[in-house]
Amino acid sequence: MKKIKATISYGTETQRPEGFDPNGHGWTVLVKYGRRKFTTPFFTGSLSGEPSASGVLQCLQSDTYNLDHGFTNWAEDFGFDTDSRKAEATYKQCVKQRDGLRCLFGDDFDEFVTLDERDLDELCVEVD
């Protein structure tokens, strides 16, 4: 895989997720892979500092887990109520995010989702 470049900026236009720490921090993350770009909001708790690029990418990886097996399996794996509209909205957001990552990484997407923490640390470059 090529290097993954990321820019993390404080603040986001996206509304804080319901139930999230009201004193938490919102970030805008721009990820570049080759000539492609992907932008996503990212939220941390009130006691967290600035997230690392590899840490954000690990979270994005984990959000793609088990999406191909449908909402019910995904909800059960993550402890969500399978009859919850909020859980279904979260699932749909994860699918949308996964699709954006597929576009970003192209043929390297399957390799991306299997990278471990050490590999991500080596591949990620934080750009100002």
C-alpha positions as CSV (number, residue, x, y, z in Angstrom):
1,M,0.0,0.0,0.0
2,K,1.0,3.6,-0.6
3,K,1.3,6.1,2.2
4,I,-2.0,7.5,3.7
5,K,-1.9,11.2,4.3
6,A,-4.3,12.8,6.8
7,T,-5.0,16.3,7.9
8,I,-6.9,16.7,11.2
9,S,-8.5,20.1,11.9
10,Y,-10.4,21.2,15.1
11,G,-14.0,21.8,14.5
12,T,-16.7,20.3,12.2
13,E,-19.9,21.4,10.5
14,T,-21.5,18.1,11.5
15,Q,-23.8,18.0,14.5
16,R,-22.5,16.1,17.5
17,P,-24.1,12.6,17.6
18,E,-27.0,12.2,20.0
19,G,-25.9,11.0,23.4
20,F,-22.3,12.1,22.8
21,D,-20.4,13.9,25.5
22,P,-21.6,17.5,25.3
23,N,-18.2,18.7,26.2
24,G,-16.5,16.5,23.6
25,H,-14.5,17.8,20.7
26,G,-15.4,17.7,17.0
27,W,-12.7,17.3,14.3
28,T,-12.7,17.3,10.5
29,V,-10.4,14.7,9.0
30,L,-9.2,14.8,5.4
31,V,-7.6,11.6,4.3
32,K,-5.7,11.4,1.0
33,Y,-4.6,8.2,-0.8
34,G,-2.9,8.8,-4.1
35,R,-5.1,11.4,-5.9
36,R,-8.2,10.5,-4.0
37,K,-9.7,12.3,-1.0
38,F,-12.1,11.4,1.8
39,T,-13.4,13.8,4.4
40,T,-15.2,12.8,7.6
41,P,-16.2,14.3,10.9
42,F,-14.6,12.6,14.0
43,F,-15.5,13.1,17.6
44,T,-13.5,12.6,20.8
45,G,-14.5,12.9,24.5
46,S,-13.8,16.0,26.6
47,L,-10.7,14.5,28.1
48,S,-9.1,13.5,24.8
49,G,-6.5,15.5,23.0
50,E,-6.1,15.7,19.2
51,P,-6.6,12.3,17.6
52,S,-3.8,10.7,15.6
53,A,-4.2,9.9,11.9
54,S,-3.6,6.2,12.6
55,G,-6.1,6.3,15.5
56,V,-8.8,7.8,13.3
57,L,-8.1,5.2,10.6
58,Q,-8.4,2.4,13.2
59,C,-11.8,3.7,14.2
60,L,-12.9,3.9,10.5
61,Q,-11.7,0.3,10.0
62,S,-13.7,-0.9,13.0
63,D,-16.8,0.9,11.7
64,T,-16.7,-1.2,8.5
65,Y,-16.8,-4.4,10.5
66,N,-19.6,-6.8,9.6
67,L,-21.6,-4.4,7.4
68,D,-21.9,-6.8,4.6
69,H,-23.9,-9.2,6.7
70,G,-26.9,-6.8,7.0
71,F,-28.3,-4.6,9.7
72,T,-29.6,-7.3,12.1
73,N,-26.2,-9.1,12.3
74,W,-24.3,-5.8,12.6
75,A,-26.7,-4.6,15.4
76,E,-26.4,-7.8,17.3
77,D,-22.6,-7.8,17.0
78,F,-22.4,-4.2,18.4
79,G,-25.1,-4.6,21.1
80,F,-27.7,-2.4,19.4
81,D,-31.4,-3.0,19.5
82,T,-32.4,-4.5,16.2
83,D,-35.8,-2.7,16.4
84,S,-34.2,0.8,16.9
85,R,-34.4,3.5,14.2
86,K,-31.4,5.2,15.8
87,A,-29.4,2.0,15.5
88,E,-30.5,1.7,11.8
89,A,-29.5,5.3,11.1
90,T,-26.0,4.5,12.7
91,Y,-25.7,1.4,10.5
92,K,-26.6,3.4,7.4
93,Q,-24.0,6.1,8.2
94,C,-21.4,3.3,8.7
95,V,-22.3,1.9,5.2
96,K,-22.0,5.4,3.7
97,Q,-18.7,5.9,5.3
98,R,-17.5,2.4,4.2
99,D,-18.5,3.2,0.6
100,G,-16.5,6.4,0.8
101,L,-13.5,4.5,2.0
102,R,-13.9,2.0,-0.8
103,C,-13.8,4.9,-3.3
104,L,-10.7,6.3,-1.5
105,F,-8.7,3.1,-1.4
106,G,-10.0,1.5,-4.6
107,D,-8.4,-1.9,-5.2
108,D,-6.5,-1.5,-1.9
109,F,-9.7,-1.3,0.3
110,D,-9.6,-5.0,1.3
111,E,-5.9,-4.6,2.4
112,F,-6.7,-1.4,4.3
113,V,-9.4,-3.1,6.5
114,T,-7.0,-5.8,7.5
115,L,-4.1,-3.6,8.5
116,D,-3.1,-3.8,12.1
117,E,-2.2,-0.9,14.4
118,R,1.5,-1.1,13.6
119,D,1.0,-1.2,9.9
120,L,-1.3,1.9,10.1
121,D,1.3,3.7,12.2
122,E,3.9,3.1,9.5
123,L,1.6,4.0,6.6
124,C,0.0,7.2,8.0
125,V,1.5,10.6,7.5
126,E,0.0,13.6,9.3
127,V,0.0,16.7,7.1
128,D,-0.6,20.2,8.3
